[in-house]
């Protein structure tokens, strides 16, 4: 009966041989020496012809020679095939990359971040900066000046002349690079050229990867850097398996360092790179474990050399690269922006115009102060001359994130001087404020005091919450509900003096309401529109400590001027800013738990149950969906390996020596490494409660494709049981047929990747499941209907003639001179929805040209110029409405006034007249049709319209 081999045999072939050589049994030594002499060829040990293996077509050669799997030493035919595949990848990825010419899905976020980088405005995003910096660089080199805001899906790029194609080229080029990378990875793993070509072909024609790589998104760089890391690690494994003599050579150091660089780049795009680090890290631990057991070849001193080399290349290099990306990030974002409200006051003080002058450290009665909330970074204790709509209906108290005169309070004693609050300015020396002092806070702008009472707040209507308001008037002494007691939080305060009395910045304190015992409190709850979406402030009974802690930021007093001790925020330095930003990113990422119209959960990803609606316009759609042939086959390959592993473990437990068979052991080792990569990039998402989308599966999909190719390689090239290994042409034929099926599936779903014209019948024919929820009703019934609406970018940029109705007597002459009408998508859509065409025109008259034009108007209908629009940006909200106007020319080419022609003038913004009835006018011209009338198709489209994911963070 055979004995059970050690568990380590399932992981490392050389470790297996070394483990056997360590046995004191002479028979085991003899068997181990025999195993060292045999060739580790691709065929079964039971096939006596394995020594005569032909490697001319790229099959795996004996493992004794590292050059057989060295990607720098491949046959020239392999490089030729690689070049052809890469060219095909270029054509597939770049085909009509200029369409659509408007913002798509998360281009809202990542294009907007490029704008902020160029403007230097600080923003907060849950992803590290590498890919965003590269996209910004591409746009900047193409002339992008940051003047476009990417605010909404469907916003046009052509009018503002945004170099969006150049910005999309960066992800596209990264997507193209995955093609040669997977080819070389499979070759480095010892697979045949047919298998490597199959893997590259599957990446080329995977619809999901194509869709992501053609847009300003982060997943294409993420997959590329993940693939580059896998290539470097596989090449390093190839050298490592040659034995101790190959260690610390030039190629050994090259691929180990490249692995570290790839890990740093991957995690610098998205934190999903942490899963790649876990994959490499777990395999590194196993390597070091088996090296520790190789007492014959590895001394303790040599083992520590291996250990330190891996620490430097796989920890120091990735961490250094990651921190370098944030250093560049901080260098670019030097101005305040929408994201600085997430950061601490110390962090904000490092931004231009956010820093403050040093202020007096001691706080006295009569000091003009601003008070900040310690925990939420919600901002300053604030009040304004607006009342609560319910409750006491007294003046609102909020947290406001920006510096403002409405943040200024005068700190009063329990009783004021006889001369009133002005008397504090002449008291010498001023009375300092100590712990447990009773105070009042006087709001300087509105002459009211901070006030609380036993009334429920308008938003958080809980019994333990009381409303906080501003109450009183100028000259009013206040009442008992204005009194608060200072409680210094000593363990949060900085310095011994700050623990005894109020000191600017250094002292952290609570404000406890004397009458009710509740503490001034704020949490991340926004008030509705009536509160300008500022953060709610209440008085909470039994309030949690972090949310009831405050500190004084600004402090002014006439008696604390010359010679007074001054304080300011400590400069956190790079490491302080870096660590704070990591914590904020982590908290914000974990907080993205709201549902999204297009989110999905991990169980649905391997079987491709649902995609994401990216964009829809002009009867076309972009919908992220994978190639079903590739997805399901790769998932099946994972299932095959898991079934194999379960079967192998059962046989191992029963004492079978399957792991003494080379191909059995190599299949478990090679495919197991890939499946481990798949699992570590897939299963952690089950632990996440945040929003998740199909594109989160792409790194795992890449490993699944490699696993599928490895299974294919073992079946067609390495296993002798079926005899396919002796007929390489059969392997090439099977690979070609399967790739042909994948190309056919790619072609069927290509219109959803490229946003190309499609018909309802074609759409319904390939919509296999209800969960594939793109809307086939958006498409036309026939392709001929697209002929009049599709315009190339050059046409869209060309100025078009104004709409003219030609005179019937002069029509032939006008038609001969006029250019062919440039029918734009907007005009065609309005034409279809509202019958704008000349059906109602007098006989012989027709529309010969149309144009689109953007005008900005105020609420009274007045046209605004560019300067006025710029001044209003960020202060008002713009609404879009479409209008149709008709201009008439007489025989002499003069414009006929609208009044005399009976044609309606422009619709003034704010008016909403009913659509006029289609009654003939005296002039014979058709009445105006209000372009705001919404058809049923338009309403349905609106319900299914795409929205950006919160994967890129919305700004506050």
N, C-alpha and C positions, 0 to 999 in steps of 0.2 A: 504493500500500500504506500502510495506516495505521501510525502510529508507536505504540510502547508508552507508555502513560501512566506517570507516576511512581507508585511503590509507595504513597505517602501517600494516593492517591486512594481507596483502599479503606477509609480510616479517617474522614476528615473532609471533608465536602462543601465547606465554606468554604475549607479548606486547599487543596482541589483547585483551586478557582477562583483563589485567590491564587497558587498555584504556576504556573498557566498565564499569569497576568498578568505574572509575573516574566520570562517568556521574551522574548528580544530580537526574536523573529520577529514582524513586523507582523501576519501572518495569525493567529498564535496570540493576539495581543492582541485582534484583532477577534473571534475566536471566543470568547475569555474574556468580553469585554464583552457579547456576545450571550447567553452563558449566565447572566450576572448579571441580565439583563432578563427572562429567561423565568421563569415561575412554577413553583415546585417542587411541583406538585400531585400528587394521589394516582394520577393516571392515566398511562398510557404516553405517551412523547413522540410516538408514532406516532398517537395519538388526538387529532384536532383539536378534540374537544369538551371537552378538559380545562379550558378557561377558563370553561366554563359550569357548573362543578361545583356541585352543591347540597349545602350544609352543614347543612341543617335537621335531619338525623337524626344529627348528631355526626360526620360524616366529616371527614377532615383538610382544613383550608383551606390556602391558599398559605403557605409558610414565611416569607414576608416580614413577617408580623405576629405578634409574640410572643403576643399575647392569645389567638390561636386555640388554643394549647395550655396556656394559663395555667389551672391548676386552680381559681383563685379567680374565674374569669370564664366558667365553664361555663353552658350553658343551664339554666334552672330544671328542665326535664324530666330532665336528668341527675342533679341533686341529688335529685329525687323517686325516680328508679330506685335511686340509691345508698341512700336511706333504707329503701326496701322490702327491698333485698338485705341490709342490715345487720340489720333486724328478723328476717329469716329466719335469718341467722347466729346471732342471739341465741337463737332457739328451738332450733336444732339443737345448739348448744354447751351450753346449760343444761338440756336435757331430762333430767330425773331425775339431776341432778348429785350428788344425795345418795347414789346407789348406785354401787358397793357401799359399805356403811357399815363398811368395815374397810381396813386398810393394803394398798395396791396397789404392787407392784414397787418402784421407787426412791423411793416415799414413805418407805420405811424410812430412806433417807439424808437427803432434803431436808426431810422433816418433822422428823427427828431434829435436823437443824441448827437449825431454828427453836427447838426446845427449848433447845439450847445457847446460842443468841443471847439468849433471854429469861433464862436462868440466868447468862449472862455467862461460860460455861466455854469456854476456848479449844479449838478443834478445827482439824484440817487437812483441807482438801479440795482436789482438783485443779482446781476451777473458781473463778473470781473471784466476788465476793460479791453483785453487784447483785440478781439474781433471788432469791437466798436471803434477802436483806434485805427485799425487797418481800413475799415470802411470810410472813416473820416479822411484818412490819408488819400484814398483813391478819389474821393469827391474833391478834396482840396487841390490835388494835382490836376484835376479836370476843370478847375476854375470855380468850384462851388464856394460862395461867400457866406453861406449860412443865412441867406435871406428867405429861405422857404421853411415853413414850420411843420410840414407833414402832419397836420392836425387831424385829418380824418381820412378814412378809407374812401377811395374814389376821387380824391383831390387831384386836379390835373397838374402834370409836370411840365407840359410843353409851354404853356403861357409864360410862366416865370423863368423858362429856360434853365431848368434844373438838370445838371449832368447825371441824371439817374442811371443812365446806361453804364457809365463808368463806375458808379457805386455798386451796381449789380454785377459788374464784371469781377469784382473781388470775390464774392461767394461763388461765382461761376467758375473762375479759375481754380479755386480751392476744390470745387466739386470735380473738375476735370482731373486734378492730381490724384484723386482716389483711384482712378482707373489704373495707372501704372503702379501705384502703391500696392494694391491688392494682388496684382500680377506678380510683383517681386516678392511679396510676403509668402504667397503660395509656393513660389520657387525656392525661397529660403527655407521653407518647411520640408522640402524634398519632394514636392508634388510634380507631376508631369506637366509639360507645356500645354497639353490639351486641357488639363484641369485649371492651370493658371489662366488660360485664355477664356475658359468658361466663366471663372470668377470675375474677370474684368468685364466680360460681356454682360453679366448679370447686373453689375454696378452701373454700366452704361445705360441700360434700358429699364432701370428701376424707377417707376414714375414718381414715387414719393421723393427720392433723392434728387431727381431732376427738378421737381417743383421747388424744393427748398433752395437749390443752388442757383436759381435764376432770379432770386429776389434779395432785397437788402435784409437778410436774416442771419442769425448766428449759427444755425445748425449745420450748415455746410462747412464752415471752418472747424466746428467741433468734431464732425465726423472725420475730416481730413487729418487733424492733429491726433485723433484717436487711432486712425489707420497708420499714421507715421510712427506712433509709439509702438504699435503692434509689429510693424516691419522691423524696427530697430531691435525690439526685444527678441523676435524670432531669429534674427541674424545673430544676436548675442548667444541665444540658446544653441544655435548651430555650432558656434565655436566652442562653447562650454562643453558640449557633449563629446568633443574630440579628446578630452582628457586634460589632466593638469598641465601637460607640457605646452598647451596652447594658450594658457592663461597669461594675462598681462602683456600680450603682444599688441601691435598697433591696431589691428582690427578689433581685438577684444576691447581695448579702451575706446575705440571709435564708437562701436555699437552700444556699449554701456553708457557712454556719455550722451549719445543721441537718444537713447531711451529716456534718460533724465531730462533732456531738453524737450522731448516730446511730451513727457508728463507735465512739465511746467507750462508748456503752451496750451495743452488740453485743459488744465484746470484754470488757466487764465482766460479761457473763453467762457466756460460755464463750470459750475461746481460739480457737474456730472463727471468732470475729470477726476474727482475724488474716487469714483468707482474704478477708473483706469489705474489709479495709484494703488487701490486695494488689490487689483488683479496682479500687477507687477510685484507688489509688495509680498503677497502670499506666496508667489512662485519663488521670490528671492529668499524668503525664510526657509522654504523647502530645499533650495540649493545649498544654503549655508548649513542646514541640518545634515545633509548627505556628505558635504565636504568635511564636516566635523567627524563623521563616521569613517572617513577614508584615512585610517591611520597609516596605511602603507605609503600613500603619495602626498598627503597633506600634513605637515607638521603644525603644531600650535601657532608658531610664528607666521607660517604661510596662511593659516586660517584667518588670523587677525588682519593680514594684508588684504585678503579677499573681503573681509567684513568692512574694513575702512574704505576700500575702493567703492563698495556698493553704497556706503553711507554718503560718501562725497557725491557720487554720480546720481544716485536715486533719491537723495534727500536735499543735499546742499544746492545742487544745480536747479532742481525744480523750484525750491523755495526762493532761491535768489532770483530766478527768472520771474516768478509770480510777483515778488515784491518790486522788481524793476518796472513791471507794467503799471503798478499803482503809483510808483514815483513819477512816471510819465503822465499818468492820469492827473495827479495833483499839480504838476507843472502846467498842464493845459487848462485846468479849471481854477482860475485865480479870482474870478468875480462871483459875487453872490448870485444865486439862482433859485429856481423853484425847489431844489432839493436840500437847501441848507437848513430847512426847518427840521429835518430828521436828525441833525447833528447837534452836539453839545455846544454850549456857549463858547468854550475854549476853542473848539474846532472852527466855529463861525468867525471867531475873532481873527483867524489867519487869512480870511478872504478880504479882498480889497473893499474898502468902505465899510466893512463890518467890524473892523477893529475899533476900539474906543480909547480915549485918552485915560491916563491914570486918574483915579478919583480918590477922595478922602476915604481912609479905611474906617474910621469911626463914624457911627451913625448917631445923630442927636435928634431930639425933638425939634421939629421945624425943618428937618431935612426934606428936600424934594427928591423922591426916590422912584425908581422903577423896580418892580418885583417880578421875578421869573419863577416859573414852575420848575422844580428840580427833575421830575421823572419823565414826563412825556415829551419834552422838547416842544410842547404846544405853544410856548411863547410867554408873553408878558400879561400880567393882570391888567385888564383893559376895561374901559367903559366908554360908551358913546351915547349921544342924545337920541336913543331909540328905546322904546318901552317893550316889555314882554307882552305878547298878545293875550296871555292868560295868567292865572295866579294873581299876584299882587298888582300886575300891570305897571310896576315901577321900572326904573331904568335898568337896562341890561348890564350884566357883568360877564365878561368872556375872557378867553385867552386869545391873544392876537400874536402871530409869529413875527411880526415886523416892528421895527422901532417906529414910534408914533407919539405925538404929543398927548394923545389920549391914554398913554401908559403912565403918565406922571401923577404921583400921589404925594401929598404932604403928610408927614408923620406927626400926629398930634398926641399930646399927653391926655390922660383921662379928663383933666380940667385944663382949659386954655388960660393964657395970661389975660389980665384985665383988658389989655388993648386988643384982644382978639388974636387970630392966628398970625398976624403980622408981628406980634410981640416976640415971637420966637427968634426973630432975626437980630434982636438987640440984646438978648440975654448973653452975658459974658461971665464965665465961659459957658458954652452951651451944655445943656444937660444930656449926657449920653444915655442910651437905651440899654438896660440890662435885662437879663433873663427874668421871666415872670412879670415883666412890666405890662400894664394895661394901656392899650393905645386905641386911637381912632385913625382911620385913613381917609383923608379928604381929597376928593377927585378935583384937581385944579381946573380942568377945562369946563366942567359942568356944575361946580359948586355943590356937589352932593357927596355923601359919605358912604363908605362900604357898609353894608347893612344886611342882616339876616333875621329871619323870623320863622315861625312854625307854619310855613306855607310850602306845598309841594312844588318842586321845579316844573317848568312847562314840558320838559322832555323826559328826564328821569324821574318819573312819578312814583318813587319808592318812599315807604314810611320812614326809612332811616336817612333820607335826603331832605334837606331844607333848601329853599330858594335863597340865593344871594342876589342882592340888588344894590343900586345906588339910590339913596333917599335923602331928601332935604332940599335946602335952597340957601342962597347967599345970606349970611347973617344968622342962620338957624344954628343953635348950639348942638343940635343932635339929640338923640335919646339913647336909652340903655341898650337897644338892639344894635347900636353902632360900635359897641365895645368888644375888643378882641384882646386876648392875652397871648403874649409871646412865650412859646416853649422852644428853647434851643435844643436841637437834636445834636447832642455832643459828639457822638461817634461819627457823624458825617461832617462836622465842622473842622476847619483846618487851623490848628494852632491853639495854644492855651487861652489867649485873650478872646478868641472867637467863640470859645465855649462858655465865656462869662457874660459877654455883652454882644450886641449886634455889631458886626463888622461887614463892610461891603464885600461881596463875593465869598468871603471865607466862612461866614456863619450860615448854617442851614437851620431853618426854624419852622415851626407850625404856628398857625394863627387859630386859636381856640375861641369860639364865640362864648362870651361870658354868660349870657342868659340861658343858652340851650346846651352848652357843652359840646356842640358839634365843631368839627375842624374844617377850615377852608380847604376845598378839595377840587381836583379836576381829573378827568380821565378822557380817553380817546373817544369821545362822543361829540359829534358835530351838531350844532344847532341847524335848524332848517333855514330857508331863505330869509325869513324875517330876522334871523341872527347872523346873516351874512356868512353862514357855514363856518363860523368861528367855533372854537372848542368850548364846551360847556363848563361852567364853574358852579359848584354847589357847596353846601355845608353839610358834611356827612358825620353822622353819629357813629363812633367806632371806626373811623376811616383808616384804611391801610396806610402804613407809614410812607411808602414811596410816593403815593399820589397826594399826600397832604403836606409835603415838604416844599418850602419856598426859600428863595434867597434874594438879596438885594443886589442888583447889577449896577445901577447908576445912582450916584449920591451927590447932592449939591447942598451947601449950606453957607450963608454969608460969613459965619464965624469959623468955618473950616477951610481956610484958604492958604495963605502963606505959612510954611513951616509944618503943615499938617502931614501926617503919614499918608502916603498914597499907595494904592494897590491897583493891580490889573490882572487880567487872566494870564495864567501861565501858558507859555507857548508849548503845545503838546509835542512839537517836533514830528518828524516823519513817522517814527514808530508808534507814537501815541495816536496820530491821525489814522495810520494804517490799521491798528488794532481796533479802534473805535468804529471805523467803517466796516470792518469784518463783522463786528457784533450787530451793527445796524442792518447790514445785508442779511444776516442770518435771521434776525427777528422779523424783518419785513418779508422775507421769503416764506417763513413759516406762517405768516399772517395772511397769505393769499389763499384763503379758504372759501371765498364766495364762489358760487356756481357760475359757470360760463355756458353760453349757448352751445359751444362746440367742444366742450371738454369731454374726456373719456377716461376710463379707468384701465389699469394694467392688464386685467384678464382679457380685455378685448383686443389688445394690440397684436399678439402673435397670429391671431386669426383674421385680422383686418376687418373688424366689425363696423368701424365708423371712421370717417375722416374729418376734415376741417374745411369749412367754407371760407376761402381766402378773399374772394372778390367776385363781384357780379355787375356787369354793365353792358349796355348795347347788345343785349341778348347773347352774351357770352359769360362764361364763368370759369374761375380758377378754384378748384377743389382739391385739397391734399388727400390723395388716395394712393396706396401703393400698387405695385404690379402683383395681382393675386397669385400668378404662377410662382413668382419668386418668393413672396411672403410665405405661402403655404408650404412650398417645398423646403424652404429653410427651416420652418418650424417642424416639419416632418423629420428633418435630419437631426434636430435636437432631440426629438422623441425617440428616434432610432438609437442614438447614443445612450440616452437614459435607460432604455430597455436593455441595451447591451450591458450597461454597467450593473444594473440590477441582476441580470442573469449571471454575469461574471462573479459578482460578490457571492451569490448563492452557491455557485460551483466551487469558489475558493473556500467557502465555509465547509463544504462537503469534502474537501481535501484534494480536489482536482488541480493539476499543475498546468493550467492553461497559460499562466504567465511565463512559462518556460518557452512558449512559442513566440517567435520574434514578431510576427505580424499582429498577433493578439495583443502583445505588450505594447507595440508601437501604436496601434489604433487607440488603445486606452490612453496612452500618454499624449499623443499629438491632438486627437480630437477632444480629449478631456481638458487640455489647456484652453482650447477655444471655447468649449461649452462653459468652462469656468468664467471666462471673460464675458460670455453672453449672460450668465446668471448674475454676475456682479453688476452688470449694467441694466438689469431688468428687475430683479426681485426687490431691491431697495425701494422702488417706487410704491410697493405695497404698504410701506410704513408711512407714507406721506399723505397728509390730509389736504394739502394745497391743491390748487388747480393743476390738472395734468392734461396733456394733449398727445395726439398720436406721434408728433415729432419727437417726443421724449424717448421713443423706442428706437430711433435711428442708430445710435451707437450699438445697441444690442443686435439690431438687424444686421449690421456689418459683420459681427462675429458669427451670426447665424448663417450668413452667406458663406463665410469661410468654412464653417463646419459642414455645410452641405457639399462644398467642393472637396473637402477632405474625405468625406464618406464616399463620394463619387470616385475619388482617386484610388482608394483602397479596393473598391469593387472592380474597377476597370484596369488597374495597373499593377497592384501589389499582390492581390490574392490569386493564387493559382487554381483554386477550386473550380472556378467557372471557365478557366482557360482564356479569359479576355486579355490577360497580361501578355500572352504570346501573339496577340493580334492588335497592335496599337491603332490600326485603322478603325477598329470597332469603337474604341474609346473616343476617337475624334468624331465618328459618325453620331454616337449617342450625344456627345456634347453639342454638336451642331444642331441636331434635331431639337434638343431641349432649349437651346438658345433661340432657335427659330420660333418655338412656342412662346417664349418670353417676349420676343420682338412682336409677335402677333398680338399678345395681350397689351403690350406697351402701345401699339398703334391704336387699339380700340379705345384706350383711355387717354390718349395723348391730348385731345382737345381740352380736357380738364387741367392738364399740366401747363399748356401753352396759352390758354384762354382763346382758343381758336373757334371759328364758327362750327356749329354742330346742329343737327336736326333733332327734333323731338323723338322721332322714330329710332335714330341711331342711339340716342341717350337711353331710351327705355329698353332697348335690346340688350345693353350691357349692364344695366342696373340689376344686379343679381339679388340684392337683399334690400329690405325696407330700411335697414340701418344705414345704408349708403344714401344719405339724405340730401344729395344735391337735387335741385329742382329742374326736372326736364321741361317743365312748362315755360322756362325762361328762353328756350331756344326757338328758332323759327321752324316752320314745317318743312321748308326746303332750303337748300344752300343758295338758290338763286336770289332769295330775299336779302341775303347779306351783301349782294353786289353793290347796292346803292348806299351802304352805310360805312363800309370799311375804308378808312383813309390811312395812308401811310404817314409816318411822322413828318416827312418833308411837305406833304400836302397840308397837314394840320398847321404847320408853321407858316405857310404862305398866306398873305393877306388876301381876303376874298372880296369880291364885289358886293356892294350893298344890295339888298332886295329891291328889285325893280319890276314893275309891271309895264310891259312895253305897249305902246300904242298899236292898235290893230293895223292901222294904215302903214306903219313904219316897222312892222314886226320882222319882215324878212331881212331888212337892212340891219336891224339891231342884232338879229341872230347871227348874221354873218360876221359882225365885228366883235361881239361879246365872246368872252372866254366860256368854255364849258362850265356849267355851274358846279361849284364844289359843295357837294351835299355832305354836311357834317353829321355825326351821330346824333347830336342834339336835335338838329332840324328834322332828321328822319324820324326820330322818336316822337317829336311833336306832330309831325305829319301823320304818323300812323294813329296816334292817340286822339287827335283832335281835328282831323280832316282839314289841315291847313292848305292842302293843294288847291289848285285852281278850279276845283269842281264848281265852286260858286262864282267864279269870275264870269264877266260878260264874254260872249263868244269872241274868240280871237285873241284874248289876253291870257297871259300865263306868267308865273313866277320864273324868272330866268336866273336868279342868283339869291343866295342866302348867306348870312354870316352870323357868327356868335360873337358877342361882346359882353364884357363884364363891366358893370357900373355899380358904384357904391352910393347909396342914398341914405339920408337920415330919416327919422320918423315922419318928417313933413314932406318927403319926396325930393328934397334938394340934393343935387349931385355933389359928392365929395371928391376933392382932388387927392392926389397921392399923399401929400403932406398931412392932410386932415385924417386920412385913413390910418396913416402910420401913428399919428398922435393918439388915435382911439384904440389901437391894438392893445389887447389885454385888459381894457377898461369896459368894453361893451361887447355884446354878442352879436355876430352877424348872422342873418338868416338868408337862405338862398331861395329865390323865386325866379321862375322862368316867364318871360314875356315874348309875345310874337308881335312884331310891328311890320307894317307895310308902308313902303314909300312909293309914290307915283311920280313919274316923269311925263311931261307933255312932249309933243313932237319936237320942240326945241331943246329938250333935255333939262328944262327947268322943273324943280320939284313943285308938285301941286300940294297946297296946304291941306292938312287932314280934315279941317273943318269943312272945306268946300267939297271934299271927295266923299265924306261920310265915313271915313276910316277912323276908328277909335284911336286915341292917343295912348301914350304909355300909362300903365297902371301904377298909381302912386303907392309906394310901400306903406302898408298899414291899412289900406282899403281892401275890402273883400266883397266886391259886388257879385251879384248872381250872374251866371253865364247868360248872355243875351240870347233870346230866341232867334232861330235861324229864319228870319223874315227878310225878304228882298228889300234892299234900300233903293232909293231913287237913282243913285249913281250906278246901281247894278253890281257894286262891289260887295263881297261877303262881309258880314260883321266879324268883329274880333272874337276869337275864342280864348277865354282865360286859360293860360297855360298851367294854372294851379289845379285845374280839375284833375282828379286822380282816377284813373281807370282801375278796374278790378285786377288786372294783371300787375299794375304798379303797386297796388296795395298788397298783393301776395308777395311781390318781390321785396317789399319793405319788411314784411314779417320774417323773411328768410335771409335778410342781408347780413353780410359778415361783420364781425366786430373784432377789434384787436384783442389779443390775449393779454392777461395781466402778467404774463411771463416777463415782459418788459414792463417795468413799473409805471403806472399812471402817476402823474405828478400831483402833489398836494396843492 
